[in-house]
Amino acid sequence: MPSITRRASNAARRASAEADILATTRRLLDDGANFTELGIQHIAAEAGVARSTFYAHFRDKTELLVRLATTLMDTSFGIASAWEPTTDADGMAAAFVAVMGVYREHAAVLLAVAEVATYDAIVRDFWRQRLAQFTERTIDVLSAEQAAGRTPDGVDLVHATRVIVPGGERAIFDHITTEDASQDEAFARELALIWWHGVYRRPT
């Protein structure tokens, strides 16, 4: 019967190999590799693992990309969901700056997702489902604001959120892929003001 120590050692090696594959793929993407053209054998060799080890952790490259993108989305959702509309637009702008920092850190992964989503339904559906978290969170917050009398009852929560969540995500993506970080604060402030006065209907 295998010892507890041996089982722990095997688990540690598996976790290490998985982390190496993920980190290597990110490095290759950061260095300019095209995800579609990036072969599994190349990834495995760069990570210092056998091709069979890759398949022991990931079904295919699509699953690998989804795992990389999950880290990005989990981190950005944590930042966004921590914001509460109890102060002013400056607090929302600060949250947007933080989200943009995460997007910049994972910019190569974002570009890979955008590339692969054009032809891979799994990646496309994954991204839509993860954005749905932001949509649901925003609807919940706006609903609470309406109940508290701070946002008018006339705001159509579903349609308003459909505009600002996917629209905001695309705007942030476009910003970080075309502008440098020195413009992040100005961009975040404009985006926050659009949300704050346009959807939350806060007075000027």
TIZADREN-688167 format. One record per residue (C-alpha): residue number from 1; residue in one letter; x, y, z. Coordinates in steps of 0.5 Angstrom, whole numbers. Layout:
<atom><seq>NUM</seq><type>a</type><east>X</east><north>Y</north><up>Z</up></atom>
...
***
This chain:
<atom><seq>1</seq><type>m</type><east>0</east><north>0</north><up>0</up></atom>
<atom><seq>2</seq><type>p</type><east>3</east><north>7</north><up>-2</up></atom>
<atom><seq>3</seq><type>s</type><east>5</east><north>11</north><up>4</up></atom>
<atom><seq>4</seq><type>i</type><east>2</east><north>18</north><up>5</up></atom>
<atom><seq>5</seq><type>t</type><east>9</east><north>21</north><up>4</up></atom>
<atom><seq>6</seq><type>r</type><east>9</east><north>18</north><up>-3</up></atom>
<atom><seq>7</seq><type>r</type><east>2</east><north>20</north><up>-5</up></atom>
<atom><seq>8</seq><type>a</type><east>4</east><north>27</north><up>-2</up></atom>
<atom><seq>9</seq><type>s</type><east>10</east><north>27</north><up>-6</up></atom>
<atom><seq>10</seq><type>n</type><east>6</east><north>25</north><up>-13</up></atom>
<atom><seq>11</seq><type>a</type><east>1</east><north>30</north><up>-12</up></atom>
<atom><seq>12</seq><type>a</type><east>6</east><north>36</north><up>-11</up></atom>
<atom><seq>13</seq><type>r</type><east>10</east><north>33</north><up>-17</up></atom>
<atom><seq>14</seq><type>r</type><east>3</east><north>34</north><up>-21</up></atom>
<atom><seq>15</seq><type>a</type><east>1</east><north>40</north><up>-18</up></atom>
<atom><seq>16</seq><type>s</type><east>8</east><north>43</north><up>-20</up></atom>
<atom><seq>17</seq><type>a</type><east>8</east><north>40</north><up>-27</up></atom>
<atom><seq>18</seq><type>e</type><east>1</east><north>43</north><up>-28</up></atom>
<atom><seq>19</seq><type>a</type><east>4</east><north>50</north><up>-26</up></atom>
<atom><seq>20</seq><type>d</type><east>10</east><north>50</north><up>-30</up></atom>
<atom><seq>21</seq><type>i</type><east>5</east><north>48</north><up>-36</up></atom>
<atom><seq>22</seq><type>l</type><east>1</east><north>54</north><up>-35</up></atom>
<atom><seq>23</seq><type>a</type><east>7</east><north>59</north><up>-33</up></atom>
<atom><seq>24</seq><type>t</type><east>10</east><north>57</north><up>-39</up></atom>
<atom><seq>25</seq><type>t</type><east>4</east><north>58</north><up>-44</up></atom>
<atom><seq>26</seq><type>r</type><east>3</east><north>65</north><up>-41</up></atom>
<atom><seq>27</seq><type>r</type><east>11</east><north>66</north><up>-42</up></atom>
<atom><seq>28</seq><type>l</type><east>11</east><north>64</north><up>-49</up></atom>
<atom><seq>29</seq><type>l</type><east>4</east><north>68</north><up>-50</up></atom>
<atom><seq>30</seq><type>d</type><east>8</east><north>74</north><up>-47</up></atom>
<atom><seq>31</seq><type>d</type><east>14</east><north>73</north><up>-52</up></atom>
<atom><seq>32</seq><type>g</type><east>9</east><north>74</north><up>-58</up></atom>
<atom><seq>33</seq><type>a</type><east>7</east><north>67</north><up>-59</up></atom>
<atom><seq>34</seq><type>n</type><east>1</east><north>66</north><up>-63</up></atom>
<atom><seq>35</seq><type>f</type><east>-4</east><north>61</north><up>-59</up></atom>
<atom><seq>36</seq><type>t</type><east>-7</east><north>58</north><up>-65</up></atom>
<atom><seq>37</seq><type>e</type><east>0</east><north>56</north><up>-68</up></atom>
<atom><seq>38</seq><type>l</type><east>3</east><north>54</north><up>-61</up></atom>
<atom><seq>39</seq><type>g</type><east>4</east><north>47</north><up>-61</up></atom>
<atom><seq>40</seq><type>i</type><east>3</east><north>42</north><up>-55</up></atom>
<atom><seq>41</seq><type>q</type><east>10</east><north>39</north><up>-56</up></atom>
<atom><seq>42</seq><type>h</type><east>13</east><north>46</north><up>-56</up></atom>
<atom><seq>43</seq><type>i</type><east>9</east><north>48</north><up>-50</up></atom>
<atom><seq>44</seq><type>a</type><east>11</east><north>41</north><up>-46</up></atom>
<atom><seq>45</seq><type>a</type><east>18</east><north>42</north><up>-49</up></atom>
<atom><seq>46</seq><type>e</type><east>19</east><north>49</north><up>-46</up></atom>
<atom><seq>47</seq><type>a</type><east>16</east><north>47</north><up>-39</up></atom>
<atom><seq>48</seq><type>g</type><east>21</east><north>41</north><up>-39</up></atom>
<atom><seq>49</seq><type>v</type><east>15</east><north>36</north><up>-39</up></atom>
<atom><seq>50</seq><type>a</type><east>13</east><north>30</north><up>-43</up></atom>
<atom><seq>51</seq><type>r</type><east>7</east><north>31</north><up>-48</up></atom>
<atom><seq>52</seq><type>s</type><east>4</east><north>25</north><up>-44</up></atom>
<atom><seq>53</seq><type>t</type><east>4</east><north>30</north><up>-38</up></atom>
<atom><seq>54</seq><type>f</type><east>1</east><north>35</north><up>-42</up></atom>
<atom><seq>55</seq><type>y</type><east>-5</east><north>31</north><up>-43</up></atom>
<atom><seq>56</seq><type>a</type><east>-5</east><north>28</north><up>-36</up></atom>
<atom><seq>57</seq><type>h</type><east>-7</east><north>35</north><up>-34</up></atom>
<atom><seq>58</seq><type>f</type><east>-11</east><north>38</north><up>-40</up></atom>
<atom><seq>59</seq><type>r</type><east>-15</east><north>35</north><up>-45</up></atom>
<atom><seq>60</seq><type>d</type><east>-13</east><north>40</north><up>-50</up></atom>
<atom><seq>61</seq><type>k</type><east>-10</east><north>47</north><up>-52</up></atom>
<atom><seq>62</seq><type>t</type><east>-17</east><north>50</north><up>-51</up></atom>
<atom><seq>63</seq><type>e</type><east>-18</east><north>47</north><up>-44</up></atom>
<atom><seq>64</seq><type>l</type><east>-11</east><north>50</north><up>-43</up></atom>
<atom><seq>65</seq><type>l</type><east>-13</east><north>57</north><up>-45</up></atom>
<atom><seq>66</seq><type>v</type><east>-20</east><north>57</north><up>-41</up></atom>
<atom><seq>67</seq><type>r</type><east>-15</east><north>55</north><up>-35</up></atom>
<atom><seq>68</seq><type>l</type><east>-11</east><north>61</north><up>-36</up></atom>
<atom><seq>69</seq><type>a</type><east>-17</east><north>66</north><up>-37</up></atom>
<atom><seq>70</seq><type>t</type><east>-20</east><north>63</north><up>-31</up></atom>
<atom><seq>71</seq><type>t</type><east>-15</east><north>66</north><up>-27</up></atom>
<atom><seq>72</seq><type>l</type><east>-16</east><north>73</north><up>-30</up></atom>
<atom><seq>73</seq><type>m</type><east>-23</east><north>73</north><up>-30</up></atom>
<atom><seq>74</seq><type>d</type><east>-23</east><north>71</north><up>-22</up></atom>
<atom><seq>75</seq><type>t</type><east>-19</east><north>76</north><up>-20</up></atom>
<atom><seq>76</seq><type>s</type><east>-22</east><north>82</north><up>-24</up></atom>
<atom><seq>77</seq><type>f</type><east>-29</east><north>79</north><up>-21</up></atom>
<atom><seq>78</seq><type>g</type><east>-26</east><north>79</north><up>-14</up></atom>
<atom><seq>79</seq><type>i</type><east>-24</east><north>87</north><up>-15</up></atom>
<atom><seq>80</seq><type>a</type><east>-31</east><north>89</north><up>-19</up></atom>
<atom><seq>81</seq><type>s</type><east>-35</east><north>85</north><up>-14</up></atom>
<atom><seq>82</seq><type>a</type><east>-32</east><north>89</north><up>-8</up></atom>
<atom><seq>83</seq><type>w</type><east>-34</east><north>95</north><up>-10</up></atom>
<atom><seq>84</seq><type>e</type><east>-41</east><north>98</north><up>-7</up></atom>
<atom><seq>85</seq><type>p</type><east>-44</east><north>104</north><up>-10</up></atom>
<atom><seq>86</seq><type>t</type><east>-44</east><north>108</north><up>-3</up></atom>
<atom><seq>87</seq><type>t</type><east>-39</east><north>113</north><up>-4</up></atom>
<atom><seq>88</seq><type>d</type><east>-38</east><north>117</north><up>-11</up></atom>
<atom><seq>89</seq><type>a</type><east>-36</east><north>116</north><up>-18</up></atom>
<atom><seq>90</seq><type>d</type><east>-28</east><north>116</north><up>-16</up></atom>
<atom><seq>91</seq><type>g</type><east>-29</east><north>109</north><up>-12</up></atom>
<atom><seq>92</seq><type>m</type><east>-32</east><north>106</north><up>-18</up></atom>
<atom><seq>93</seq><type>a</type><east>-26</east><north>109</north><up>-22</up></atom>
<atom><seq>94</seq><type>a</type><east>-21</east><north>106</north><up>-18</up></atom>
<atom><seq>95</seq><type>a</type><east>-24</east><north>99</north><up>-18</up></atom>
<atom><seq>96</seq><type>f</type><east>-24</east><north>100</north><up>-26</up></atom>
<atom><seq>97</seq><type>v</type><east>-16</east><north>102</north><up>-25</up></atom>
<atom><seq>98</seq><type>a</type><east>-15</east><north>96</north><up>-21</up></atom>
<atom><seq>99</seq><type>v</type><east>-19</east><north>91</north><up>-26</up></atom>
<atom><seq>100</seq><type>m</type><east>-15</east><north>94</north><up>-32</up></atom>
<atom><seq>101</seq><type>g</type><east>-8</east><north>93</north><up>-28</up></atom>
<atom><seq>102</seq><type>v</type><east>-11</east><north>85</north><up>-28</up></atom>
<atom><seq>103</seq><type>y</type><east>-12</east><north>86</north><up>-36</up></atom>
<atom><seq>104</seq><type>r</type><east>-6</east><north>89</north><up>-37</up></atom>
<atom><seq>105</seq><type>e</type><east>-2</east><north>83</north><up>-33</up></atom>
<atom><seq>106</seq><type>h</type><east>-6</east><north>78</north><up>-37</up></atom>
<atom><seq>107</seq><type>a</type><east>-6</east><north>82</north><up>-44</up></atom>
<atom><seq>108</seq><type>a</type><east>-3</east><north>76</north><up>-48</up></atom>
<atom><seq>109</seq><type>v</type><east>-8</east><north>71</north><up>-45</up></atom>
<atom><seq>110</seq><type>l</type><east>-14</east><north>76</north><up>-47</up></atom>
<atom><seq>111</seq><type>l</type><east>-11</east><north>77</north><up>-54</up></atom>
<atom><seq>112</seq><type>a</type><east>-11</east><north>69</north><up>-55</up></atom>
<atom><seq>113</seq><type>v</type><east>-18</east><north>69</north><up>-52</up></atom>
<atom><seq>114</seq><type>a</type><east>-20</east><north>74</north><up>-57</up></atom>
<atom><seq>115</seq><type>e</type><east>-17</east><north>70</north><up>-63</up></atom>
<atom><seq>116</seq><type>v</type><east>-19</east><north>63</north><up>-61</up></atom>
<atom><seq>117</seq><type>a</type><east>-26</east><north>65</north><up>-59</up></atom>
<atom><seq>118</seq><type>t</type><east>-27</east><north>67</north><up>-67</up></atom>
<atom><seq>119</seq><type>y</type><east>-27</east><north>60</north><up>-68</up></atom>
<atom><seq>120</seq><type>d</type><east>-28</east><north>56</north><up>-62</up></atom>
<atom><seq>121</seq><type>a</type><east>-35</east><north>55</north><up>-59</up></atom>
<atom><seq>122</seq><type>i</type><east>-32</east><north>53</north><up>-52</up></atom>
<atom><seq>123</seq><type>v</type><east>-28</east><north>59</north><up>-51</up></atom>
<atom><seq>124</seq><type>r</type><east>-33</east><north>63</north><up>-54</up></atom>
<atom><seq>125</seq><type>d</type><east>-38</east><north>60</north><up>-49</up></atom>
<atom><seq>126</seq><type>f</type><east>-34</east><north>60</north><up>-43</up></atom>
<atom><seq>127</seq><type>w</type><east>-32</east><north>68</north><up>-44</up></atom>
<atom><seq>128</seq><type>r</type><east>-40</east><north>69</north><up>-44</up></atom>
<atom><seq>129</seq><type>q</type><east>-41</east><north>65</north><up>-38</up></atom>
<atom><seq>130</seq><type>r</type><east>-36</east><north>69</north><up>-34</up></atom>
<atom><seq>131</seq><type>l</type><east>-38</east><north>76</north><up>-36</up></atom>
<atom><seq>132</seq><type>a</type><east>-45</east><north>73</north><up>-34</up></atom>
<atom><seq>133</seq><type>q</type><east>-42</east><north>74</north><up>-27</up></atom>
<atom><seq>134</seq><type>f</type><east>-41</east><north>81</north><up>-28</up></atom>
<atom><seq>135</seq><type>t</type><east>-48</east><north>82</north><up>-31</up></atom>
<atom><seq>136</seq><type>e</type><east>-52</east><north>78</north><up>-25</up></atom>
<atom><seq>137</seq><type>r</type><east>-47</east><north>82</north><up>-20</up></atom>
<atom><seq>138</seq><type>t</type><east>-49</east><north>89</north><up>-23</up></atom>
<atom><seq>139</seq><type>i</type><east>-57</east><north>87</north><up>-23</up></atom>
<atom><seq>140</seq><type>d</type><east>-57</east><north>85</north><up>-16</up></atom>
<atom><seq>141</seq><type>v</type><east>-53</east><north>92</north><up>-14</up></atom>
<atom><seq>142</seq><type>l</type><east>-58</east><north>96</north><up>-18</up></atom>
<atom><seq>143</seq><type>s</type><east>-64</east><north>93</north><up>-16</up></atom>
<atom><seq>144</seq><type>a</type><east>-61</east><north>94</north><up>-9</up></atom>
<atom><seq>145</seq><type>e</type><east>-60</east><north>101</north><up>-11</up></atom>
<atom><seq>146</seq><type>q</type><east>-67</east><north>102</north><up>-13</up></atom>
<atom><seq>147</seq><type>a</type><east>-70</east><north>99</north><up>-7</up></atom>
<atom><seq>148</seq><type>a</type><east>-66</east><north>104</north><up>-3</up></atom>
<atom><seq>149</seq><type>g</type><east>-69</east><north>110</north><up>-7</up></atom>
<atom><seq>150</seq><type>r</type><east>-62</east><north>112</north><up>-10</up></atom>
<atom><seq>151</seq><type>t</type><east>-63</east><north>109</north><up>-17</up></atom>
<atom><seq>152</seq><type>p</type><east>-70</east><north>111</north><up>-20</up></atom>
<atom><seq>153</seq><type>d</type><east>-75</east><north>105</north><up>-21</up></atom>
<atom><seq>154</seq><type>g</type><east>-75</east><north>107</north><up>-29</up></atom>
<atom><seq>155</seq><type>v</type><east>-68</east><north>104</north><up>-30</up></atom>
<atom><seq>156</seq><type>d</type><east>-69</east><north>98</north><up>-34</up></atom>
<atom><seq>157</seq><type>l</type><east>-64</east><north>93</north><up>-30</up></atom>
<atom><seq>158</seq><type>v</type><east>-63</east><north>88</north><up>-36</up></atom>
<atom><seq>159</seq><type>h</type><east>-62</east><north>92</north><up>-42</up></atom>
<atom><seq>160</seq><type>a</type><east>-58</east><north>98</north><up>-38</up></atom>
<atom><seq>161</seq><type>t</type><east>-53</east><north>92</north><up>-35</up></atom>
<atom><seq>162</seq><type>r</type><east>-53</east><north>89</north><up>-42</up></atom>
<atom><seq>163</seq><type>v</type><east>-50</east><north>96</north><up>-45</up></atom>
<atom><seq>164</seq><type>i</type><east>-45</east><north>97</north><up>-39</up></atom>
<atom><seq>165</seq><type>v</type><east>-42</east><north>90</north><up>-38</up></atom>
<atom><seq>166</seq><type>p</type><east>-41</east><north>87</north><up>-45</up></atom>
<atom><seq>167</seq><type>g</type><east>-40</east><north>95</north><up>-47</up></atom>
<atom><seq>168</seq><type>g</type><east>-35</east><north>96</north><up>-41</up></atom>
<atom><seq>169</seq><type>e</type><east>-31</east><north>90</north><up>-42</up></atom>
<atom><seq>170</seq><type>r</type><east>-30</east><north>91</north><up>-50</up></atom>
<atom><seq>171</seq><type>a</type><east>-28</east><north>98</north><up>-48</up></atom>
<atom><seq>172</seq><type>i</type><east>-23</east><north>96</north><up>-43</up></atom>
<atom><seq>173</seq><type>f</type><east>-20</east><north>91</north><up>-48</up></atom>
<atom><seq>174</seq><type>d</type><east>-20</east><north>96</north><up>-53</up></atom>
<atom><seq>175</seq><type>h</type><east>-16</east><north>101</north><up>-49</up></atom>
<atom><seq>176</seq><type>i</type><east>-11</east><north>96</north><up>-46</up></atom>
<atom><seq>177</seq><type>t</type><east>-9</east><north>94</north><up>-53</up></atom>
<atom><seq>178</seq><type>t</type><east>-8</east><north>101</north><up>-56</up></atom>
<atom><seq>179</seq><type>e</type><east>-6</east><north>105</north><up>-50</up></atom>
<atom><seq>180</seq><type>d</type><east>-1</east><north>105</north><up>-45</up></atom>
<atom><seq>181</seq><type>a</type><east>-2</east><north>105</north><up>-38</up></atom>
<atom><seq>182</seq><type>s</type><east>-1</east><north>112</north><up>-37</up></atom>
<atom><seq>183</seq><type>q</type><east>-8</east><north>113</north><up>-40</up></atom>
<atom><seq>184</seq><type>d</type><east>-11</east><north>108</north><up>-35</up></atom>
<atom><seq>185</seq><type>e</type><east>-14</east><north>113</north><up>-30</up></atom>
<atom><seq>186</seq><type>a</type><east>-17</east><north>118</north><up>-35</up></atom>
<atom><seq>187</seq><type>f</type><east>-20</east><north>113</north><up>-38</up></atom>
<atom><seq>188</seq><type>a</type><east>-23</east><north>109</north><up>-32</up></atom>
<atom><seq>189</seq><type>r</type><east>-26</east><north>116</north><up>-30</up></atom>
<atom><seq>190</seq><type>e</type><east>-29</east><north>117</north><up>-36</up></atom>
<atom><seq>191</seq><type>l</type><east>-32</east><north>110</north><up>-36</up></atom>
<atom><seq>192</seq><type>a</type><east>-34</east><north>111</north><up>-28</up></atom>
<atom><seq>193</seq><type>l</type><east>-38</east><north>117</north><up>-30</up></atom>
<atom><seq>194</seq><type>i</type><east>-42</east><north>114</north><up>-35</up></atom>
<atom><seq>195</seq><type>w</type><east>-44</east><north>108</north><up>-31</up></atom>
<atom><seq>196</seq><type>w</type><east>-45</east><north>113</north><up>-25</up></atom>
<atom><seq>197</seq><type>h</type><east>-49</east><north>118</north><up>-28</up></atom>
<atom><seq>198</seq><type>g</type><east>-52</east><north>114</north><up>-34</up></atom>
<atom><seq>199</seq><type>v</type><east>-54</east><north>108</north><up>-31</up></atom>
<atom><seq>200</seq><type>y</type><east>-54</east><north>109</north><up>-23</up></atom>
<atom><seq>201</seq><type>r</type><east>-57</east><north>116</north><up>-25</up></atom>
<atom><seq>202</seq><type>r</type><east>-53</east><north>120</north><up>-20</up></atom>
<atom><seq>203</seq><type>p</type><east>-54</east><north>127</north><up>-20</up></atom>
<atom><seq>204</seq><type>t</type><east>-49</east><north>131</north><up>-23</up></atom>
***
